[in-house]
Amino acid sequence: MLSQIFRLAYKRRRVMIGHLNVQVRAPEPKMKFAHIVCAGVWLLAGSAAAQQGDKAIQKTTISLGTATPGGGFPLYGNAFAEVMNTADPTLEIAPRNTKGSNENIPLLESGQLDIALVAGEPAYQAFMGIGRPATKLKILTAIYSSPGMFVVRADSPYKTIRDLVGQPIAFGAKGSGLPIMSRYVLDGLGLKQDEDFKSIYLDHAGDGPAMVLDGRAAALWGAGIGWPGFAAIAASPAGARFIAPEADEIAEIRTKHSFLKPLTIPAGSYPNQNAPISSVGSWSFVLVRDSLPDDVAYHLARTLHGAEATLCQKLAQACETTAANTVTAAPNVELIHPGVLKYFREIGVVK
């Protein structure tokens, strides 16, 4: 087995270990056998070995599914990959645009992705087996909370959710988790997304702000801190007004859908947003394929925990990406990958 790996690494320069892409530079003729053995051991461990001078540097390439360009997931995914790759040169996390949460889940389940960003509502449905068999996917980390709300132009006449009834609303990209969240929120208020509104589902998340600004849509639905669609409208000359459920509406929504949590967007999260905004929402996650080796998941959790402060500096919403928040946000601690749980127990966030 070991000799076969050496031959593949030498001849093809690229091998597959499980579903991890492994890149190997062909060794120089003078490379000593001891160095080859070292590379072979790392290959068996599911890592890649690249040559730098006469030393082997192990490299684990991990595919990361995000979403369509212009949305929050690609923004986060690119920052996550950059910080992780810098923090640990043995990692090569490669972001990949997808259609979003609803595509990421089956891509993970079929082994076409190693890890992926998934919004809270699709993750909840997959874990609970709602409308589908329960998934075996596991949680690597919670990434950030996602309080949902609408944004309209500042000069718009609309001030409440019910003011938007009958209007064209951009509910997010097809396949993303945003339209699923909005459907639960509106259902909690006795409203039907595709009957009480003129629903628009985007091919690309980045198309939404222009539709609001030029009048093709009365409002755009989104979620969270630093969400690009909200930021684009708030920073425009037209300005923005945010519309979220009122306090009594939050209670009404949670009576029907208790998995939606009360969440707050702090003041100053967007240009000219001078007061905090209360709403409901959920936590989004990085999920991993269930066959991801425990040692790889452990390695990722350890690297991420060490890079939490750097990731926070890179992206405001990523300040919520912590080991402690992951334990709090997980619907059940057993849904966290065993390799991640092992690390969490070592640092004391799980007993």
Phi and psi in degrees as a GROMACS rama.xvg file:
@    title "Ramachandran Plot"
@    xaxis  label "Phi"
@    yaxis  label "Psi"
@TYPE xy
-63.3321  -42.7048  LEU-2
-65.6716  -33.2522  SER-3
-65.021  -41.0445  GLN-4
-62.9858  -40.832  ILE-5
-59.6875  -44.2598  PHE-6
-65.829  -41.3543  ARG-7
-64.8925  -44.3307  LEU-8
-62.7628  -37.799  ALA-9
-73.3938  -43.4247  TYR-10
-84.1256  -41.4309  LYS-11
-99.3764  -21.0461  ARG-12
65.5622  -0.934876  ARG-13
-147.761  127.203  ARG-14
-130.882  168.413  VAL-15
-115.706  121.93  MET-16
-110.483  110.851  ILE-17
61.4626  -117.804  GLY-18
-116.516  13.7317  HIS-19
-89.3415  128.04  LEU-20
-75.7925  126.617  ASN-21
-120.402  123.966  VAL-22
-108.012  132.854  GLN-23
-133.838  126.144  VAL-24
-78.3779  134.612  ARG-25
-60.4088  131.308  ALA-26
-67.4991  148.794  PRO-27
-67.4708  151.03  GLU-28
-54.1956  -31.0316  PRO-29
-88.1569  0.393058  LYS-30
-62.0731  134.458  MET-31
-76.739  152.219  LYS-32
-60.2714  -32.1687  PHE-33
-60.7539  -36.6788  ALA-34
-68.5629  -37.4343  HIS-35
-64.0791  -42.6107  ILE-36
-60.3471  -43.0214  VAL-37
-58.7696  -45.0424  CYS-38
-64.06  -40.8659  ALA-39
-62.8598  -40.3906  GLY-40
-61.491  -41.0685  VAL-41
-70.383  -33.9157  TRP-42
-61.6263  -43.6093  LEU-43
-63.6856  -28.3089  LEU-44
-80.6136  -2.76227  ALA-45
91.3061  21.7635  GLY-46
-115.946  164.416  SER-47
-101.402  151.047  ALA-48
-120.226  123.807  ALA-49
-118.344  150.979  ALA-50
-93.0254  135.243  GLN-51
-133.682  102.455  GLN-52
66.28  -127.501  GLY-53
-106.529  17.473  ASP-54
-113.216  143.32  LYS-55
-89.8568  126.022  ALA-56
-109.457  119.315  ILE-57
-74.4712  137.144  GLN-58
-136.412  116.652  LYS-59
-102.785  114.802  THR-60
-93.859  123.792  THR-61
-126.03  125.514  ILE-62
-82.5444  134.566  SER-63
-122.237  114.481  LEU-64
-84.0298  135.423  GLY-65
-116.993  -104.663  THR-66
-167.252  -164.394  ALA-67
-74.596  151.111  THR-68
-58.0322  145.567  PRO-69
95.757  -5.86581  GLY-70
-101.988  -178.362  GLY-71
-73.1889  -31.5087  GLY-72
-67.822  -45.4807  PHE-73
-61.393  -37.5509  PRO-74
-60.6683  -48.7297  LEU-75
-67.8206  -45.9045  TYR-76
-59.4912  -40.6766  GLY-77
-66.4301  -40.4535  ASN-78
-66.4163  -43.7209  ALA-79
-57.3828  -48.8319  PHE-80
-63.603  -44.5244  ALA-81
-61.1433  -46.2987  GLU-82
-67.0011  -44.1285  VAL-83
-65.0085  -43.3319  MET-84
-65.1893  -35.1575  ASN-85
-72.4256  -39.254  THR-86
-67.5685  -30.513  ALA-87
-139.223  100.183  ASP-88
-62.0121  -11.8181  PRO-89
-82.8945  -5.45836  THR-90
-104.028  143.902  LEU-91
-135.042  91.0862  GLU-92
-87.2109  122.668  ILE-93
-112.177  104.247  ALA-94
-68.009  149.19  PRO-95
-143.371  126.206  ARG-96
-68.0679  136.18  ASN-97
-132.608  -171.193  THR-98
-85.3947  0.569518  LYS-99
111.803  -163.453  GLY-100
-53.1751  -45.8954  SER-101
-68.1787  -21.2467  ASN-102
-91.3718  -34.3976  GLU-103
-61.6725  -37.9664  ASN-104
-60.6301  -54.2632  ILE-105
-66.0019  -29.3277  PRO-106
-65.7553  -38.4678  LEU-107
-66.5295  -44.2058  LEU-108
-65.4351  -29.4432  GLU-109
-90.7244  0.351306  SER-110
79.4746  12.6051  GLY-111
-83.0488  -14.1364  GLN-112
-128.828  150.592  LEU-113
-87.8974  -46.1168  ASP-114
-139.928  158.307  ILE-115
-160.251  154.809  ALA-116
-85.0317  132.144  LEU-117
-138.004  130.115  VAL-118
-69.3563  160.965  ALA-119
-60.8832  -42.0528  GLY-120
-69.4252  -47.2559  GLU-121
-62.3279  -36.392  PRO-122
-63.5775  -44.9296  ALA-123
-59.5962  -45.9055  TYR-124
-62.0752  -40.823  GLN-125
-67.8961  -44.1714  ALA-126
-63.8739  -39.9994  PHE-127
-85.9944  -8.55025  MET-128
70.5575  36.8359  GLY-129
-86.1138  112.755  ILE-130
76.1021  8.07854  GLY-131
-168.709  164.476  ARG-132
-64.4151  146.434  PRO-133
-60.7519  136.482  ALA-134
-80.6618  158.203  THR-135
-101.346  4.14984  LYS-136
-62.8518  155.188  LEU-137
-124.329  163.52  LYS-138
-91.9924  130.641  ILE-139
-90.1922  -48.526  LEU-140
-159.198  150.504  THR-141
-78.2983  139.702  ALA-142
-101.885  -49.9302  ILE-143
-166.082  158.203  TYR-144
-79.9429  152.633  SER-145
-130.908  80.5393  SER-146
-68.7695  125.801  PRO-147
-89.1093  145.849  GLY-148
-165.606  168.48  MET-149
-100.026  154.935  PHE-150
-127.349  137.434  VAL-151
-127.298  167.808  VAL-152
-63.2005  149.409  ARG-153
-62.582  -26.4505  ALA-154
-92.1095  8.96811  ASP-155
-71.2967  148.26  SER-156
-79.0201  -7.40501  PRO-157
-85.6492  131.096  TYR-158
-129.107  -14.4168  LYS-159
-132.98  165.405  THR-160
-60.8297  -40.8868  ILE-161
-70.0552  -21.5097  ARG-162
-63.8037  -24.5282  ASP-163
-85.8757  -8.0713  LEU-164
-58.0921  132.273  VAL-165
87.0602  -4.59448  GLY-166
-97.4302  156.899  GLN-167
-72.9743  121.65  PRO-168
-123.966  129.523  ILE-169
-86.3016  109.212  ALA-170
-92.2363  2.96748  PHE-171
118.81  179.38  GLY-172
-75.3419  144.849  ALA-173
-58.3644  133.872  LYS-174
87.0883  -8.00267  GLY-175
-87.0822  171.379  SER-176
-80.77  -16.9609  GLY-177
-60.206  -47.0112  LEU-178
-64.0831  -25.3077  PRO-179
-72.1675  -43.7881  ILE-180
-60.1772  -47.2997  MET-181
-61.875  -35.8378  SER-182
-62.628  -42.8245  ARG-183
-65.6352  -43.6144  TYR-184
-61.4081  -48.8536  VAL-185
-67.7536  -37.3991  LEU-186
-61.8448  -36.473  ASP-187
-63.7853  -21.4658  GLY-188
-99.3102  6.17081  LEU-189
78.9282  20.6326  GLY-190
-112.223  147.167  LEU-191
-108.625  123.344  LYS-192
-58.1349  -42.6425  GLN-193
-96.2462  0.0809968  ASP-194
-113.785  -38.8295  GLU-195
-88.9496  -8.66738  ASP-196
-133.421  158.176  PHE-197
-89.6836  88.3059  LYS-198
-72.3624  135.607  SER-199
-120.283  127.889  ILE-200
-115.972  125.381  TYR-201
-87.2355  147.766  LEU-202
-74.4083  -34.2463  ASP-203
-135.768  134.4  HIS-204
-57.1748  -32.6791  ALA-205
-70.035  -7.81061  GLY-206
-78.4974  -19.2535  ASP-207
-62.5269  -49.9767  GLY-208
-56.4832  -42.5062  PRO-209
-62.2592  -34.9395  ALA-210
-66.3139  -36.6628  MET-211
-71.6071  -43.4615  VAL-212
-67.7681  -31.4718  LEU-213
-97.8412  3.17559  ASP-214
91.5125  -0.83884  GLY-215
-68.8638  -26.2176  ARG-216
-128.334  141.278  ALA-217
-76.8964  -29.6558  ALA-218
-154.17  161.077  ALA-219
-123.468  131.154  LEU-220
-91.9303  138.657  TRP-221
-158.842  -167.873  GLY-222
-160.334  146.192  ALA-223
94.9534  178.829  GLY-224
-91.1043  135.64  ILE-225
72.9668  17.5654  GLY-226
-67.9383  127.878  TRP-227
-58.082  -37.4121  PRO-228
-63.8877  -43.5612  GLY-229
-64.2609  -44.4548  PHE-230
-61.6959  -39.7163  ALA-231
-64.6484  -43.7481  ALA-232
-71.9422  -42.0155  ILE-233
-63.2824  -31.4523  ALA-234
-87.778  -6.50094  ALA-235
-75.5224  161.533  SER-236
-58.4836  -29.2494  PRO-237
-70.6341  -27.4125  ALA-238
74.2049  179.322  GLY-239
-136.942  151.331  ALA-240
-126.835  132.433  ARG-241
-98.8723  139.139  PHE-242
-122.421  116.992  ILE-243
-127.147  166.247  ALA-244
-61.0028  143.543  PRO-245
-72.7301  170.07  GLU-246
-57.7825  -43.1897  ALA-247
-69.6828  -30.1411  ASP-248
-71.5415  -36.6694  GLU-249
-59.8026  -45.2444  ILE-250
-62.107  -40.077  ALA-251
-64.6174  -43.5319  GLU-252
-62.6819  -45.142  ILE-253
-72.3209  -23.2058  ARG-254
-63.4452  -36.2812  THR-255
-91.576  -34.7396  LYS-256
-130.914  81.0643  HIS-257
-69.4888  -17.0784  SER-258
-69.9691  -19.0468  PHE-259
-76.4726  128.271  LEU-260
-102.637  147.487  LYS-261
-66.0884  125.937  PRO-262
-137.174  157.782  LEU-263
-130.755  136.799  THR-264
-95.836  114.579  ILE-265
-61.3165  151.588  PRO-266
-55.78  143.009  ALA-267
82.8626  6.20961  GLY-268
-69.2848  -24.8331  SER-269
-135.398  157.292  TYR-270
-54.0249  131.604  PRO-271
64.336  18.1219  ASN-272
-93.3614  97.4943  GLN-273
-92.2403  -7.43768  ASN-274
-133.903  151.871  ALA-275
-65.5627  153.461  PRO-276
-121.233  121.569  ILE-277
-92.5348  140.524  SER-278
-156.821  -161.699  SER-279
-126.826  160.161  VAL-280
177.261  -154.627  GLY-281
-151.37  176.698  SER-282
-97.6229  137.676  TRP-283
-92.1158  157.633  SER-284
-132.458  159.675  PHE-285
-95.2575  114.543  VAL-286
-98.9039  156.013  LEU-287
-127.819  152.312  VAL-288
-62.1241  146.621  ARG-289
-69.0408  -16.4955  ASP-290
-90.9813  3.88225  SER-291
-63.1674  124.444  LEU-292
-57.3537  145.811  PRO-293
-58.0439  -38.9563  ASP-294
-68.3419  -32.1588  ASP-295
-70.5211  -43.9119  VAL-296
-61.9708  -41.6468  ALA-297
-59.3103  -45.8328  TYR-298
-59.8643  -45.3795  HIS-299
-63.626  -44.3811  LEU-300
-62.8561  -41.7294  ALA-301
-65.9321  -44.2329  ARG-302
-63.8149  -44.4012  THR-303
-63.9035  -42.3887  LEU-304
-60.606  -39.3313  HIS-305
-71.5004  -19.7821  GLY-306
-106.027  10.1145  ALA-307
-56.1568  -45.8896  GLU-308
-65.2981  -39.0966  ALA-309
-66.4553  -41.8328  THR-310
-64.3694  -38.2247  LEU-311
-62.1677  -41.1431  CYS-312
-67.022  -29.8692  GLN-313
-75.3721  -37.4338  LYS-314
-149.719  122.865  LEU-315
-56.9893  -45.339  ALA-316
-67.0105  -20.7932  GLN-317
-75.3974  -6.5063  ALA-318
-62.8458  -19.0073  CYS-319
-86.1976  -4.58748  GLU-320
-81.3742  89.0974  THR-321
-136.128  159.853  THR-322
-61.7912  -42.6216  ALA-323
-62.4351  -43.1845  ALA-324
-66.1291  -32.0304  ASN-325
-63.0541  -43.4162  THR-326
-65.5373  -39.4482  VAL-327
-69.4717  -40.7079  THR-328
-79.9635  -25.7962  ALA-329
-61.9015  130.288  ALA-330
-56.5252  -30.6172  PRO-331
-152.058  133.202  ASN-332
-59.9013  -26.06  VAL-333
-71.3189  -10.4444  GLU-334
-81.3892  -9.85074  LEU-335
-78.0047  139.482  ILE-336
-56.8718  138.723  HIS-337
-55.0963  -36.8254  PRO-338
-65.7367  -36.5876  GLY-339
-69.8719  -42.7429  VAL-340
-59.9056  -37.9883  LEU-341
-58.9735  -45.4555  LYS-342
-66.8523  -41.569  TYR-343
-61.0967  -36.3924  PHE-344
-68.7688  -35.8244  ARG-345
-63.6761  -35.9788  GLU-346
-95.4198  -0.705208  ILE-347
88.3632  9.02729  GLY-348
-85.1725  -14.4998  VAL-349
-130.482  137.326  VAL-350
